Structures are given as structure tokens and as C-alpha cells.
Amino acid sequence: MQRDVLLAPMTTIGIGGPAKYFVRATTVDEIRDAIAFANDRNEPLFFLAGGSNLLISDKGFDGVVVKIELRGIVAESDREVKAAAGEVWDEFVAYAVDRELAGIECLSGIPGSVGATPIQNVGAYGQDVSETIIRVEALDRTSGKVVWLTNAECQFGYRSSLFKNVERDRYVVLSVTFRLTPNGEPSVRYPELQKYLNGATDLRTVRDGVIAIRKRKGMVIDANDPDTRSDGSFFMNPIIDASELPDPTMPHYPAGDGQVKLSAAWLIEHAGFSKGFALGNAGLSSKHTLAVINRGGASAADVLALVRLIQERVREKFGVELHPEPNFVGF
């Protein structure tokens, strides 16, 4: 157990103060020990994975931060693969594509860890992990036991799950098992990806195409590209009742049950924010208005000031509420 460990370097946006206590957990027993340590001292707990989808307070976290570093990938059958929570997500996607296993190829280039994907129900370019996850192994903090949750029990929704919305502090994800399709056709549903691929359909080409598009938008971590010092897409695409659509000419897509999904990027741009917009040391990517970036030396307060300004202007112009996708920690 370490004291006063700075968290900013462990996040993709490079922001965050120190953890009062910090431990790297490579086994389930080490996770249990950290939980017991926190409980004995009545300290709050936070479980950190890849650091790609969170904004940590400038004051840091006044409690115990557990960095999940469980590793291992096991092929349980010709189509079922279990990956430990600490595995790097994009490396797992590469593992699947290299073995001609279809189902997650459009999720290439996304930063973070395997264990975070069911929490957010990570998705991009027409795929969500909920389409291929068959079970999640988790430590139940209320009982101390390891449990297995089926896809249905995970209660997946748009960028949501049991772990994020219903039982937020109950489970620690340990591993995720995916059912993929051997020698399957890639899923190319997204118009932008279809246009880029121009008819190509093998898994490797789809993966390469997704990464190329993401790089073009500054959405693949690159130390030489300041636009990638971010949390990726900061706002979720709003889902509203079709009857409440502010303007029928704005981009919108069916979302089921009489609802439509709007483009957060379009709303931001048409509320007056251009690519590269800056507010102090925080700003928007020069490649993509949906990414809030650390322009250098930004604080969490800088980011929040920009986020609130964007939310206010979108609300004023369109009557639509933008909700952040990252988790806010230590506020």
C-alpha cells in the first residue's frame, strides 16, 4: 500500500490529484485485501482500470485507489474467450482479429481495459460489447464472493449497465467472457466505415479502417498528438422522444420505443463551438468537437468549466441536455 500517489499519469486526459492510499492488484485476493483495508479504516474505495473514461478531481481521491491489473486471456472453446479485467482492450481486439474471431473488430483502437467495457457497454461504429458478452465474472463487495452474471443480468443499455447505473458500488469486474464467431463476417453497419472500406470485408481490413478513422479524429492514444490527451467522446448522444425533436432537419436516428438518438457533436458545433475551441487550458479537439482535451496543464476545474459552458449553450439553443460519458471521481 502506497501513500499520496499522483493519479494524473494513470489517466488518458492527464488530470487528477493524488490518492491517499494506492495499491496495484494483480490477484483477486489482493483486491479483497484492499477492500478489507478500506473497510477497517472506513475509507472510500475507487477501482481504477485503464484511466480512459474518467475525470479525477484536482484534489485527488481521499481514500483507497485500487489499480486493477488482473491479466490473462483464455480460449474456453472455439468461440468463447475469457479475458481478465486488466487486459488492454485494444490488444484483446487484436487477439480476436488475429484468430479470425468476429464480433468486436469495430471496437478497435478504443483505449482502456477489458474490465471497463461491460460497465460502459462500450460501443463504436455500429457495435456494442453487449452483443458478444455472455457473462461477467465479478467480486460482490457485499458478500466477498465471486459471482458470474449473464448478459441479461448485466442489464445493458446505451452506454449503461447494472455496474454503472443500478449497482454502481457493488461489483468489481474480474473478467469478461465473449462469444465470438470463428471465421465470421465483420460487422460493417456504420455509414462512415462503409464508405471508408469501399466494399472490403475481412476482419483485418475492418480493424485497420476503424483505427485509421479514429486516428483521423484524434481518438487513438498517440503521445505525439495533443488531441489524444482526452477522455475520448466526452458527451453521450442524447436520446429523446421523437415528438420532442427540436428540428426535424437535424441529424437523428431511430432509437426504438418512439425515441430518436441525436448527434452530440452536431449539437455542440451548431451551438457555436468549433473544432479547436479553447477555454483556458481545456479545449475541444482540433479534429473532433466531441472530445474535450487537456491542452497542457489543464485542471479538472478547467475541464468542468468548458463542459458546463457547452451544456448551457446546447440547452439554450436546442432544449436538449448533454450528459457526460466519463465517470467523475473525487468531486
Summary of the structure (lengths in Angstrom):
residues: 331
radius of gyration: 19.8
end to end distance: 23.0
largest distance: 58.9
contacts: 1110
relative contact order: 0.13
helix: 31%
strand: 31%
